Amino acid sequence: MKKFSKLLSILLALVIFVSPMGGFFSIKAEAASSWVSSWATSMVDSAITLASLNLQDLIPARSTIRIELKVTTGGEKLRLKFSNEYGAAPITISEATVAKTVGSGKADIDEKTATGLTFNKGSRSVSIPAGQTIWSDPVDFKTEALDALSVSLYFENTTYITSAGLSNARTYLGLRSIFREDVSQCYAADIYSAREITIGSGTITYHTTPFLAEIDTLVPAGSTDVAVFIGDSTLVNDTYYYFAEKLVKAGYKNISVVNEAVIGNKLLSDGTGIIGNLYGDALIDRFERDALNISGVKYIFVKIGLNDILHQFSKSMGDSVPHYSAKAIINGYKTLVERAHAKGIKIYFFTKSPWKGYEREFLGQTGDVVWNKEMQDMCDSLDRWIKTNDMADGYIDCSPLANPADEYALCPSFTPDGAHLTPIASVALADLIPVSFVGVDKKIRSSALLHNVDPYKEKKQIIYDLEHPTEKETEPAPEESTTKKPSENTTRPPEATTNREESTTAQNSGSASTTVPSVESTTFPQYIPPENVTVPVISKPQGGNTGAQITPDYNISDTVPETIGNGAPIAFMLVLFTVVIVAGAVVFLTLTRKNEEEFE
């Protein structure tokens, strides 16, 4: 009997010792993976009702919204962040799914891929308190870079849209139909009577994205870096996506690009006026939330400061917004740099894109802001600092977007209103960003070449169908041409002078009689580079941080399998081993004890 008790004590000690080992190996295995942001949008307070704006400010009871978006990196698992940051009361999402999108702009999904989301370790519904955010549980959902996804949210009760993004996705509202009572709309292939939720004024339309703030993807630890674009409405476009697209199509699938730009945003002060809440919090205040705290961020691209100048000169807001000098705005830039570098993150600035001719249409009226030399001088002061400072890691010069006839105005084909960018201008801007800024050390094809378009057809408003690019190239696609030459247009202090500057030089355009396609055309014209245009791209301060080399051969399909990433097989084997040992020992001891009793 004593022998039996002694052996049992040894077995129990073994179980106690082995059990924590399963947790140890699980932790080690989980450490081999990390979350990186693959899509994001900045939340603003969207709870306004104004007759002249097309704004859907509530979701009726028993309705579904479906948010269509594209991720810029892939992996085996997803987690989604939902926000009620600007709400005054809790909101309840009754059901949520994620699925692959089919088609475009129709709110249709591949029903076979629809996967339910859970919250708080297994609940299908979630209540988000006022002023807070919540992450979904991780979900097994394999994605590739540039995949189109749809996130469907079902609301049993009427829900006011108080927190929403205004870019990077499209959202459709569908009312529950009597014919679908037995079918969850979150899993249905289409949404009954789908209607897009937008907000717009004049020539600009913004796409409302209620509650969904970020999507993260699980990748092998250290394999993927994230670049965050952040700024004002001159960056509320597809520039970030075109930049991501050309990286992916060149084989660089380990760099995710997300956009946190906000319409009307300023660096130093919050939005003001009737629709000021749509302009978001001051970038200097939201910088931590929307840039520094984005999962996996390594690079930040900033385009901000124009509204800090324009709004103080506007008729509708001039008396209500703080009036900051160029020096104060520059001090704000310095603060962003210091905060980014404190976390080991590289930061780059865009210069101001030209804006002469913009009059800021407001509530159906133009002329709220009119270009003048005083405002332009302030813009020039900011740009001089951006080009000559020795704090930031580099800059992107937007001057090539200017009208050849007027350096202070955008090329006519680049803008619908004098300041904001058309899709073709977004292509051009994406191509002004050196891929070396995100660690790519080779020349790759430009976005213009990928879409077979010429962004620099001057003095004409040309509409290109960028959603349906030609599949057949008219000529072999050359690589993005990047050369180095002595800097001619950048003045620096002696200690910050650089000897060489990267530039992109376009070749002779040849014939000037290229036919302009009609709006209905399904193919692009042959790409012919602009004539005698030199595009200065970067003048990098001396002593800037140099990032670690990013290996372009990383294949997103090589992600750590789920059974390895969460440590399941190790823990399972240890538990199974322990159970077998204990069971065998119990049987052995039982038989031994029985024999001893019979012997006695």
C-alpha positions in Angstrom: 0.0 0.0 0.0 2.9 2.4 0.8 4.5 1.5 -2.6 1.2 2.4 -4.3 0.9 5.8 -2.5 4.6 6.7 -3.3 4.2 5.9 -7.0 0.9 7.9 -7.2 2.7 10.9 -5.6 5.4 10.7 -8.2 2.8 10.6 -11.0 1.0 13.6 -9.6 4.2 15.6 -9.4 5.0 14.6 -13.0 1.5 15.9 -14.1 2.0 19.1 -12.2 5.4 19.6 -13.8 4.4 18.8 -17.3 1.2 20.8 -17.5 2.9 24.2 -17.3 5.3 23.1 -20.0 2.4 22.9 -22.4 1.6 26.5 -21.7 5.3 27.4 -22.0 5.6 25.8 -25.4 2.3 27.4 -26.5 3.6 30.9 -25.5 6.9 30.3 -27.4 4.9 29.2 -30.5 2.6 32.2 -30.3 5.6 34.5 -30.0 6.5 33.3 -33.5 3.6 35.3 -35.0 2.5 39.0 -34.7 -0.5 41.1 -35.7 0.0 43.8 -38.4 -2.6 46.2 -39.7 -3.8 45.3 -43.2 -6.6 48.0 -43.5 -7.6 51.0 -41.4 -9.6 54.2 -41.4 -9.7 57.1 -39.0 -12.8 57.5 -36.8 -14.6 60.8 -36.7 -17.7 62.0 -35.0 -20.2 61.6 -37.8 -23.5 62.2 -35.9 -24.8 65.2 -37.8 -28.0 65.9 -39.7 -27.8 68.5 -42.4 -30.2 68.7 -45.3 -27.7 69.7 -47.9 -25.4 66.8 -47.1 -26.1 63.2 -48.2 -25.5 61.6 -44.8 -27.2 58.5 -43.5 -27.1 59.1 -39.8 -28.9 56.0 -38.5 -29.2 52.3 -39.2 -32.9 51.2 -39.0 -33.8 48.3 -36.8 -33.3 44.8 -38.2 -30.9 46.0 -40.9 -27.5 45.0 -42.2 -24.6 47.1 -43.3 -21.9 45.6 -45.5 -18.5 47.3 -45.7 -16.4 46.5 -48.8 -12.6 47.1 -48.6 -9.3 45.8 -49.7 -6.5 44.5 -47.4 -2.9 45.2 -48.4 -1.2 42.2 -46.9 -2.3 38.6 -46.3 -2.2 35.9 -43.7 -4.0 33.0 -42.0 -6.0 34.9 -39.3 -7.9 38.2 -38.9 -9.0 40.3 -36.0 -11.3 43.4 -36.4 -11.4 46.6 -34.3 -14.8 48.3 -33.8 -15.2 51.8 -32.4 -17.9 53.7 -30.5 -15.4 56.4 -29.6 -17.7 59.3 -30.3 -21.0 57.7 -29.1 -23.0 58.9 -26.1 -24.5 55.5 -25.5 -23.6 51.9 -26.1 -24.1 50.3 -29.5 -24.9 46.6 -30.0 -23.8 44.6 -33.0 -26.1 41.6 -33.1 -24.1 39.6 -35.6 -21.0 40.1 -37.7 -19.3 38.2 -40.5 -16.3 38.6 -42.9 -16.3 37.2 -46.4 -14.6 37.5 -49.8 -16.2 40.1 -52.0 -17.4 39.2 -55.5 -18.0 41.9 -58.1 -17.6 45.6 -57.3 -20.0 48.0 -55.7 -22.9 45.6 -55.4 -22.6 44.4 -51.8 -22.3 40.8 -53.1 -20.1 38.2 -51.3 -18.9 34.7 -51.9 -21.3 33.0 -49.6 -19.1 30.0 -49.1 -16.4 32.2 -47.5 -18.7 33.9 -45.0 -17.2 33.4 -41.6 -18.9 34.5 -38.4 -17.1 36.8 -36.0 -17.2 36.4 -32.2 -16.3 38.7 -29.3 -15.2 38.2 -25.7 -14.2 34.6 -26.4 -17.2 33.2 -28.2 -20.1 35.6 -28.1 -21.8 36.3 -31.5 -23.0 39.7 -30.4 -21.2 42.6 -28.7 -22.2 45.8 -26.9 -19.5 48.5 -27.2 -19.7 51.1 -24.4 -19.7 54.8 -25.3 -16.3 56.2 -25.9 -14.6 52.8 -26.3 -13.3 50.3 -28.9 -13.3 46.5 -29.0 -11.4 43.8 -30.9 -13.1 40.7 -32.2 -11.8 37.3 -31.3 -9.2 36.1 -33.8 -10.8 34.2 -36.7 -9.4 31.7 -39.1 -9.6 33.5 -42.5 -6.9 33.2 -45.1 -6.2 36.3 -47.2 -3.8 37.4 -49.8 -2.5 41.0 -50.4 -5.0 43.2 -52.2 -7.9 40.8 -51.5 -11.4 42.4 -51.5 -13.3 41.6 -48.3 -16.8 42.4 -47.0 -17.6 42.9 -43.4 -21.3 42.5 -42.6 -22.9 43.9 -39.4 -26.5 43.1 -38.4 -28.3 45.5 -36.0 -31.5 44.2 -34.3 -32.2 47.7 -33.0 -32.1 51.2 -34.5 -28.5 52.4 -34.2 -27.2 55.9 -34.7 -24.0 56.2 -36.7 -21.8 58.3 -34.3 -18.4 57.0 -35.1 -17.3 56.4 -38.7 -14.4 56.7 -41.1 -14.9 58.6 -44.4 -12.4 56.8 -46.6 -10.9 53.5 -47.8 -14.2 51.5 -48.0 -17.7 51.5 -49.3 -20.7 50.7 -47.1 -24.1 49.4 -48.2 -27.3 49.4 -46.1 -29.9 46.7 -46.6 -33.3 46.4 -44.9 -34.5 43.0 -43.8 -37.0 41.6 -46.2 -40.1 39.5 -45.3 -38.7 36.9 -47.8 -35.5 36.5 -45.8 -36.8 36.0 -42.3 -35.1 32.6 -42.1 -31.8 33.7 -43.6 -29.2 35.8 -41.8 -28.3 38.7 -44.0 -24.7 38.6 -42.6 -24.3 35.3 -44.5 -26.6 36.1 -47.5 -24.8 36.6 -50.9 -26.5 39.9 -51.5 -28.3 42.6 -49.4 -31.9 43.3 -50.2 -32.4 46.9 -51.6 -28.7 47.8 -50.9 -28.0 51.5 -50.7 -24.6 53.1 -50.4 -24.0 55.3 -47.3 -22.1 58.4 -48.4 -21.6 62.0 -47.4 -20.8 64.7 -50.0 -21.0 68.2 -51.1 -20.5 69.5 -54.6 -17.9 67.5 -56.6 -16.6 65.5 -53.7 -18.2 62.4 -52.3 -16.9 60.6 -49.2 -17.8 57.0 -48.3 -19.0 56.4 -44.7 -17.6 53.4 -42.9 -19.5 53.0 -39.6 -17.8 51.6 -36.6 -15.1 49.5 -38.3 -11.7 51.1 -37.5 -9.0 48.5 -38.3 -8.4 45.0 -39.6 -5.2 43.2 -38.4 -3.7 40.1 -40.0 -1.6 37.5 -38.3 1.8 37.0 -39.9 5.2 35.5 -38.9 6.9 37.7 -36.4 9.1 40.3 -38.0 8.1 39.4 -41.5 5.8 42.3 -42.4 6.1 46.1 -41.9 3.3 48.6 -42.0 3.4 52.1 -43.6 0.7 54.5 -42.4 -0.5 57.4 -44.6 -2.0 60.2 -42.5 -3.1 63.7 -43.3 -6.0 65.8 -44.8 -8.4 65.4 -47.7 -5.6 65.8 -50.3 -4.7 62.2 -49.1 -8.3 61.0 -48.8 -8.0 59.1 -52.0 -6.4 55.9 -53.4 -2.8 57.1 -53.3 -2.0 54.7 -50.5 -3.6 51.8 -52.4 -1.7 52.5 -55.7 1.5 52.6 -53.7 0.7 49.2 -52.0 -0.4 47.8 -55.4 2.8 48.5 -57.2 4.8 46.9 -54.3 2.7 43.8 -54.3 2.8 43.4 -58.1 6.6 43.7 -57.9 6.7 40.8 -55.4 6.9 42.8 -52.2 4.0 41.3 -50.2 5.6 42.0 -46.8 4.8 45.7 -46.7 1.2 46.7 -45.7 0.0 50.2 -46.4 -3.0 51.8 -44.6 -4.6 55.2 -44.8 -5.6 57.4 -41.8 -6.3 60.6 -43.7 -9.3 62.7 -42.7 -11.2 65.3 -44.7 -10.6 68.9 -43.5 -8.1 67.8 -41.0 -5.6 70.2 -39.4 -2.4 69.6 -37.6 -2.9 71.8 -34.5 -6.6 72.3 -33.9 -9.9 70.2 -34.1 -12.5 70.8 -36.8 -14.9 73.7 -36.2 -18.1 75.0 -37.8 -21.4 73.3 -38.7 -19.7 70.2 -40.0 -16.5 70.6 -38.1 -16.8 67.3 -36.3 -16.3 65.6 -39.7 -12.9 67.2 -39.9 -11.7 65.1 -37.0 -9.4 65.7 -34.0 -6.2 67.7 -34.6 -3.7 65.4 -36.1 -1.2 66.1 -33.4 -3.8 64.7 -30.9 -4.9 61.7 -33.0 -1.3 60.9 -34.0 -0.8 58.3 -31.3 -4.2 56.5 -32.0 -4.0 56.7 -35.8 -0.3 56.3 -36.5 2.0 55.3 -33.6 -0.4 52.6 -32.2 -1.3 51.0 -35.5 -0.2 47.3 -35.3 3.2 46.8 -36.9 3.8 50.4 -38.0 7.4 51.1 -39.1 6.9 54.0 -41.5 4.6 57.1 -41.4 3.9 59.4 -44.3 2.4 62.8 -43.3 0.5 65.3 -45.6 -0.9 68.0 -43.3 -0.8 71.8 -42.7 -2.8 73.2 -45.6 -6.0 73.5 -43.7 -4.3 75.1 -40.7 -3.7 78.0 -43.1 -6.8 77.9 -45.3 -9.4 77.6 -42.5 -8.1 80.7 -40.7 -8.6 82.7 -43.9 -12.0 81.2 -44.8 -15.2 83.3 -44.6 -17.2 80.6 -42.7 -14.5 79.7 -40.1 -12.0 82.5 -40.0 -13.4 83.9 -36.7 -13.7 80.5 -35.0 -10.5 78.7 -35.7 -7.2 79.3 -34.0 -4.8 81.4 -36.1 -1.4 79.7 -36.1 1.8 81.0 -37.7 4.0 79.0 -40.0 6.5 78.7 -37.2 3.9 77.2 -34.9 2.9 74.6 -37.6 6.6 73.8 -38.1 6.9 73.2 -34.3 4.0 70.8 -34.7 5.9 68.9 -37.4 8.9 68.7 -35.1 6.7 67.2 -32.4 5.5 64.5 -34.8 9.1 63.6 -35.7 10.2 63.4 -32.1 7.3 61.1 -31.2 7.8 58.8 -34.1 11.5 58.5 -33.6 11.0 57.8 -29.9 9.3 54.6 -31.0 11.9 53.8 -33.7 9.5 54.7 -36.5 10.6 56.5 -39.7 8.6 59.6 -40.7 8.3 61.3 -44.1 6.5 64.5 -45.1 4.7 65.5 -48.3 5.1 69.1 -49.4 1.9 71.0 -50.1 0.2 70.1 -53.4 -0.7 73.2 -55.4 -4.2 74.6 -54.7 -4.6 77.9 -56.6 -8.1 78.1 -58.0 -9.7 76.2 -55.1 -12.5 78.2 -53.5 -13.8 75.7 -51.0 -17.4 75.0 -51.9 -19.4 75.1 -48.6 -23.1 74.4 -48.3 -23.5 74.9 -52.0 -21.6 78.2 -52.1 -18.2 78.8 -53.6 -15.6 81.5 -52.6 -15.3 80.5 -49.0 -11.5 80.5 -49.5 -9.7 82.3 -52.3 -6.0 81.9 -53.0 -3.7 84.8 -52.2 0.0 85.4 -51.9 -0.1 85.6 -48.1 -1.5 82.1 -47.8 0.9 80.8 -50.4 3.9 82.4 -48.6 2.9 80.4 -45.5 2.7 77.2 -47.5 6.1 77.9 -48.9 7.5 78.4 -45.5 6.3 75.0 -44.4 7.7 73.4 -47.5 11.1 75.0 -47.0 11.3 73.4 -43.6 10.1 70.0 -45.0 12.8 70.2 -47.7 15.7 71.4 -45.6 15.2 70.0 -42.1 17.6 67.4 -40.7 15.1 65.8 -38.3 12.7 63.8 -40.5 13.8 60.8 -42.6 12.9 62.4 -46.0 10.2 64.1 -48.0 8.1 63.8 -51.1 8.0 66.8 -53.5 4.5 67.4 -54.9 5.5 70.2 -57.3 5.4 67.9 -60.4 1.6 67.8 -60.0 1.5 71.5 -60.8 0.0 73.1 -64.0 2.9 73.8 -66.4 1.4 77.3 -66.9 1.1 78.1 -63.2 3.3 76.5 -60.5 0.7 77.4 -57.8 -2.2 75.4 -59.5 -2.7 71.8 -60.1 -2.6 70.3 -63.6 -6.2 70.5 -64.8 -6.5 66.7 -65.2 -5.4 66.2 -61.6 -8.3 68.0 -59.8 -12.0 68.4 -59.8 -12.0 71.6 -57.8 -8.5 73.0 -57.6 -7.2 71.2 -54.5 -8.5 67.6 -54.2 -7.0 64.8 -56.4 -8.6 62.8 -59.2 -7.8 59.1 -59.6 -5.2 59.9 -62.2 -3.5 62.3 -59.8 -3.5 59.7 -57.1 -1.5 57.5 -59.5 0.9 60.3 -60.1 1.3 61.0 -56.4 1.9 57.3 -55.6 4.7 57.3 -58.2 6.4 60.3 -56.5 7.0 58.2 -53.3 10.4 56.5 -53.5 10.0 52.8 -52.7 13.3 53.0 -50.9 11.4 54.8 -48.1 9.9 51.4 -47.2 13.2 49.4 -47.6 12.9 48.4 -51.2 16.3 48.6 -52.8 15.4 47.9 -56.5 13.6 49.8 -59.2 10.0 48.6 -59.8 7.3 49.4 -62.3 5.3 52.6 -61.6 1.6 52.7 -61.0 1.2 54.6 -64.3 2.8 51.7 -66.1 0.8 49.1 -64.2 -2.4 50.9 -65.4 -0.9 51.9 -68.8 -1.8 55.6 -68.3 -0.1 58.9 -68.7 -0.8 61.1 -65.7 0.9 64.1 -67.3 -1.4 64.8 -70.2 -1.7 68.5 -69.6 -4.4 71.0 -69.7 -7.2 68.5 -70.3 -9.7 66.8 -67.9 -9.2 63.2 -68.9 -11.2 60.5 -67.2 -9.5 57.1 -67.0 -11.3 54.0 -66.0 -8.8 52.9 -63.3 -11.1 50.2 -62.0 -10.8 48.3 -65.3 -7.3 48.7 -66.5 -6.2 47.1 -69.8 -5.0 43.5 -69.4 -2.7 43.6 -72.5 0.3 45.9 -72.4 1.0 47.7 -75.6 4.8 47.5 -75.0 7.1 45.8 -72.6 6.8 47.6 -69.3 10.1 49.3 -68.4 11.1 49.5 -64.8 10.5 52.6 -62.7 13.4 54.8 -63.8 15.2 56.2 -60.8 18.5 58.0 -61.2 20.7 60.1 -58.9 22.1 63.5 -59.7 23.5 66.4 -57.8 20.8 68.3 -56.0 19.9 71.6 -57.7 16.7 72.7 -56.0 17.2 72.0 -52.3 19.0 74.4 -50.0 20.3 73.0 -46.7 22.4 74.1 -43.8 26.1 73.1 -44.3 25.8 70.3 -41.7 22.7 68.8 -43.4 23.8 69.1 -47.1 23.4 66.0 -49.1 25.6 65.4 -52.2 23.1 63.5 -54.3 19.3 63.4 -54.8 17.2 60.7 -56.2 15.0 61.7 -59.1 12.8 60.2 -61.7 13.4 61.5 -65.2 10.8 61.0 -67.9 11.8 60.5 -71.5 10.7 62.3 -74.7 7.0 61.9 -75.3 7.2 61.6 -79.1 4.0 62.4 -80.9 1.7 65.0 -79.3 -1.3 63.8 -81.2 -2.3 60.9 -78.9 -6.0 60.2 -79.0 -7.8 60.8 -75.8 -10.1 57.9 -74.9 -13.8 58.5 -74.3 -15.4 57.9 -70.9 -16.9 54.6 -72.2 -13.5 53.3 -73.4 -12.6 50.0 -71.7 -8.8 50.3 -72.4 -6.2 52.9 -71.6 -4.2 54.7 -74.3 -0.6 53.6 -74.7 1.5 55.1 -71.9 3.9 57.8 -73.3 6.0 59.5 -70.7 5.7 63.3 -70.5 8.1 65.4 -72.4 11.1 66.9 -70.6 9.7 66.5 -67.1 12.1 65.9 -64.3 10.4 64.7 -61.1 12.5 65.5 -58.0 11.5 62.9 -55.5 13.7 63.0 -52.4 16.3 64.9 -50.6 17.2 62.9 -47.5 18.7 64.6 -44.5 22.1 63.4 -43.4 22.1 61.1 -40.5 18.6 59.9 -41.0 17.6 56.4 -39.7 18.3 53.6 -42.0 15.8 50.7 -41.9 16.7 47.1 -41.8 16.7 45.3 -45.2 13.3 43.9 -46.2 13.7 40.6 -48.1 11.5 40.8 -51.2 11.3 37.0 -51.6 8.9 36.6 -48.7 5.9 34.6 -49.8 2.7 35.4 -47.9 1.6 31.7 -48.4 4.5 30.7 -46.2 2.8 32.1 -43.1 3.0 30.0 -40.0 0.1 27.4 -40.0 -2.5 27.8 -37.4 -1.5 24.6 -35.7 2.0 26.0 -35.2 1.2 29.6 -34.6 -1.0 29.0 -31.5 1.1 26.2 -30.0 -1.7 23.7 -30.3 0.2 20.6 -31.5 2.9 20.9 -28.7 0.3 21.4 -26.0 -1.8 18.5 -27.4 1.1 16.1 -27.6 2.2 16.9 -24.0 -1.4 16.5 -22.7 -1.8 13.2 -24.7 1.6 12.0 -23.4 0.6 12.8 -19.8 -2.8 11.1 -20.1 -1.3 7.9 -21.5 1.4 7.9 -18.8 -1.2 8.4 -16.0 -3.7 5.9 -17.5 -1.0 3.3 -17.9 0.3 3.9 -14.4 -3.1 3.6 -12.9 -3.8 0.3 -14.6 -0.3 -1.0 -13.6 -0.8 0.1 -9.9 -4.3 -1.3 -9.8 -3.1 -4.7 -11.0 -0.1 -4.6 -8.7 -2.2 -3.7 -5.7 -4.7 -6.5 -6.6 -1.8 -9.0 -6.7 -0.5 -7.8 -3.4 -3.9 -8.2 -1.8 -4.2 -11.7 -3.2 -0.7 -12.5 -1.9 -1.6 -11.2 1.6 
